[in-house]
Amino acid sequence: MTIAYSLVARGGTILVSHQIGDGSFQAIVHSMLPNIPLRHSSKTTYTSESQLFHVSVDNGLIYLCSAAPEFGRFIPFAFLNEIQKQFSSGSLVARAPEAREHEFQRDFEPILAAQMVLRFIECAVVAVHIATKN
């Protein structure tokens, strides 16, 4: 189990994204993004095909990740909180209102990738711990 896809977007414009493995995430997300309300900070989860899409909206930016339902909601939203914190702590958040599609790939995609791997490792450690207790 892992977070398979993540992004930061401004409305329908994907500023940065990262995907692990196969899947048609881009097509699903492009149809989903224009329908996400941006006026208020919010957190919600959408379902499409066999994936859950966890969404956090803050200051007009969309932080989104996708994971299988058995991954739960706690870890994906913890991931989104960390991504939001890191994205907002640098200059990217100030540049976001004028940024083009995928403009932040070079700057922020490695952070998305590293955080996705970190969440996978955390889940693996918990699973091993649970398995050794039984």
C-alpha positions in Angstrom: 0.0 0.0 0.0 1.3 3.4 -0.9 0.3 6.9 -2.0 0.3 6.4 -5.8 -0.2 9.9 -7.0 0.1 13.4 -5.6 0.0 17.0 -6.8 -0.3 20.7 -5.9 -2.6 22.6 -8.2 -4.2 26.0 -8.6 -7.7 25.4 -9.8 -7.4 23.3 -13.0 -3.6 24.0 -13.4 -1.4 21.3 -12.0 1.8 23.0 -10.7 3.6 19.9 -9.7 2.8 16.2 -9.6 4.4 12.8 -9.0 3.1 9.3 -9.7 4.3 5.9 -8.6 3.5 3.0 -10.9 0.7 2.7 -13.5 -2.6 4.4 -13.6 -4.7 7.0 -15.3 -4.4 9.6 -12.5 -3.8 12.6 -14.8 -7.1 12.1 -16.7 -9.1 11.5 -13.6 -7.6 14.5 -11.8 -8.0 16.9 -14.8 -11.7 16.2 -14.8 -11.9 16.5 -11.0 -9.9 19.7 -10.3 -12.3 22.3 -11.9 -15.0 21.0 -9.6 -13.1 21.4 -6.3 -14.3 24.5 -4.4 -11.5 26.9 -3.6 -13.2 29.7 -1.6 -12.7 28.1 1.8 -10.0 25.9 3.3 -11.4 22.3 3.4 -10.5 18.7 3.5 -12.5 16.0 1.7 -12.1 12.6 0.0 -13.5 11.7 -3.5 -13.8 8.2 -5.0 -13.0 7.3 -8.6 -12.6 3.8 -9.9 -10.7 1.9 -7.2 -8.9 4.8 -5.7 -9.6 7.4 -3.1 -8.5 11.0 -3.9 -7.8 12.9 -0.7 -8.0 16.7 -1.1 -6.9 19.6 1.1 -7.6 23.2 -0.1 -5.8 26.1 1.4 -5.5 29.7 0.2 -6.7 28.8 -3.3 -4.3 25.9 -3.7 -5.3 22.2 -4.0 -3.1 19.6 -2.4 -4.2 16.1 -3.6 -3.1 12.5 -3.2 -4.5 9.2 -4.2 -4.3 5.9 -2.5 -6.2 2.6 -2.3 -9.1 2.5 0.1 -7.3 0.1 2.5 -4.7 2.8 3.0 -7.2 4.7 5.1 -7.4 8.4 5.5 -5.1 9.3 8.3 -1.8 8.7 6.5 -2.9 10.5 3.3 -4.1 13.6 5.2 -0.9 13.6 7.2 1.0 13.4 3.9 -1.0 16.4 2.5 -0.4 18.4 5.7 3.4 17.9 5.3 3.3 18.7 1.6 1.3 21.9 2.3 3.7 22.9 5.1 6.8 22.4 2.8 5.2 24.1 -0.2 4.1 27.1 1.8 7.4 27.5 3.6 9.3 28.6 0.5 9.0 30.9 -2.4 6.8 28.6 -4.5 3.6 29.6 -2.8 4.2 33.3 -3.7 4.9 32.2 -7.3 1.9 29.9 -7.6 -0.8 32.5 -8.7 1.1 33.1 -11.9 2.7 29.7 -12.5 2.2 27.6 -15.6 1.2 23.9 -15.8 4.0 21.8 -14.2 6.2 24.8 -13.6 7.4 23.5 -10.2 8.3 20.0 -11.3 12.1 20.6 -11.0 11.7 22.5 -7.7 9.1 20.4 -5.8 8.6 17.0 -7.5 11.5 15.5 -5.6 9.8 16.5 -2.3 6.5 14.9 -3.4 8.5 11.7 -4.3 10.4 11.6 -1.1 7.3 12.1 1.1 5.5 9.4 -0.8 8.3 6.9 -0.2 8.5 8.0 3.5 4.8 7.2 4.0 5.3 3.8 2.3 8.2 3.0 4.7 6.2 4.1 7.7 3.3 1.8 6.7 5.7 -1.1 6.2 7.3 -0.6 9.6 3.9 -0.6 11.3 2.8 -3.7 9.4 6.0 -5.6 10.4 5.5 -4.4 14.0 1.9 -5.7 14.1 2.9 -9.0 12.4 5.7 -9.7 15.0 3.3 -9.0 17.9 1.0 -11.8 16.7 
